[in-house]
Amino acid sequence: MEQNRLTMLKVLFGGMSFFMIYLVIKTSIESDMFNLNPVVLNEPWFKTTLFDFYFNITIISAWMVYKEANWVRSVFWILAFILLGSIATAFYVLRQLLKLKPGDSFEKVILRRT
C-alpha cells in the first residue's frame, strides 16, 4: 500500500479515536448519562440510533471474528466495541494498520491472517 495513504489512514483512525475520547469525557462532565430525560428516550431518532449502533457493532464484530484466530481476543474486542463504540472500532483498525510492514497491501488489514 502506498505509504502516504497508509499514513493518512493511521492519522484518520488515530484522530477519530482521540477525538471521541475527548468528546466522551467532555460530555460526561457536562451531562449525567444515567439521568436521561424521558422525552429523549421516546424520541424516534434515539431508538433508530440505538438500532443503527448495534447493527454496526454486529457487522464490525462479524468481520473481526472472521479476521482474528483467537476467540478470547475476539470476545475482548466485541465487548470493547459494545462498551466504547467508535473509540474501540477506530483503535482496532489503527492497530491493524500499525501491524503493516512497508510494502504490505491493504488486504492484510481486511483479510484473515493464516
MOHUCOR-V317773 format. One record per helix or strand. SS is the DSSP state (H for helix, E for strand). FROM is the first residue (numbers start at 0). TO is the last residue. If there is no record, write none. Layout:
# MOHUCOR-V317773
SS;FROM;TO + SS;FROM;TO
This chain:
# MOHUCOR-V317773
H;2;29 + H;37;40 + H;43;66 + H;70;83 + H;85;97 + H;106;109
